[in-house]
Amino acid sequence: MNRFEEEASETNTAVEALRASRPHLVDTMRLIYVKGVGIKETARQTQLAESTIKAHLEQADHAVANWLTDNQPGNVHASARS
């Protein structure tokens, strides 16, 4: 597996880890990044304001980044946050 595939796999694992606790973020990311429908169409489909969709994307970005940081090999603080 090359580095790109490894990073993609790690990111997918981070996103899936959000599914149980923050499914609305996963749904927003799926519509935006997988289906490519854009913010306006995501807002329409979910019946939320565009500003809410943007906030969801920002929250998802932070949550994924935190998960990736916490789950790096050798991170002794990972279990303390979970």
C-alpha positions in Angstrom: 0.0 0.0 0.0 1.5 3.4 -1.0 1.4 6.4 1.3 -1.6 7.9 -0.4 -3.6 4.7 0.1 -2.5 4.6 3.8 -3.6 8.2 4.4 -7.0 7.5 2.6 -7.5 4.4 4.8 -6.6 6.3 8.0 -9.0 9.2 7.0 -11.8 6.7 6.3 -11.3 5.0 9.6 -11.4 8.4 11.3 -14.7 9.3 9.5 -16.2 5.9 10.4 -15.3 6.5 14.0 -17.5 9.6 14.0 -20.5 7.7 12.8 -21.8 6.5 16.2 -21.4 9.8 18.0 -21.8 12.4 15.3 -23.7 10.9 12.4 -24.8 14.3 11.1 -21.2 15.2 10.4 -20.6 11.9 8.5 -23.8 12.5 6.4 -22.7 16.0 5.6 -19.2 14.8 4.5 -20.7 12.0 2.4 -22.9 14.5 0.5 -20.2 17.0 0.0 -17.1 14.9 -0.6 -18.4 11.6 -1.9 -21.5 12.6 -3.9 -20.1 16.1 -4.7 -23.4 17.9 -4.4 -22.0 21.1 -2.9 -23.1 23.2 0.1 -26.2 24.6 -1.4 -27.6 21.2 -2.5 -26.6 19.6 0.8 -28.5 22.3 2.7 -31.5 21.7 0.5 -31.4 17.9 0.9 -30.9 18.1 4.6 -33.3 21.0 5.1 -30.6 23.0 7.0 -29.1 26.4 6.4 -26.0 26.7 4.3 -24.2 28.2 7.3 -25.1 25.0 9.3 -23.6 22.9 6.6 -20.4 25.0 6.7 -20.3 24.6 10.4 -20.7 20.8 10.1 -17.8 20.7 7.7 -15.6 22.7 10.1 -16.6 20.5 13.0 -15.9 17.4 10.9 -12.5 18.7 9.9 -11.6 19.2 13.6 -13.0 15.9 14.7 -11.1 13.9 12.0 -7.9 15.8 12.7 -8.2 15.1 16.4 -8.9 11.5 15.8 -5.9 11.2 13.5 -3.7 12.9 16.1 -5.0 10.8 19.0 -4.6 7.6 17.1 -1.0 8.0 15.8 1.2 5.1 16.8 2.9 5.8 20.1 0.5 8.5 21.2 0.3 8.1 25.0 -2.6 10.5 25.3 -5.0 8.7 23.0 -6.7 6.6 25.7 -7.1 9.6 28.0 -9.3 11.4 25.5 -11.4 8.4 24.4 
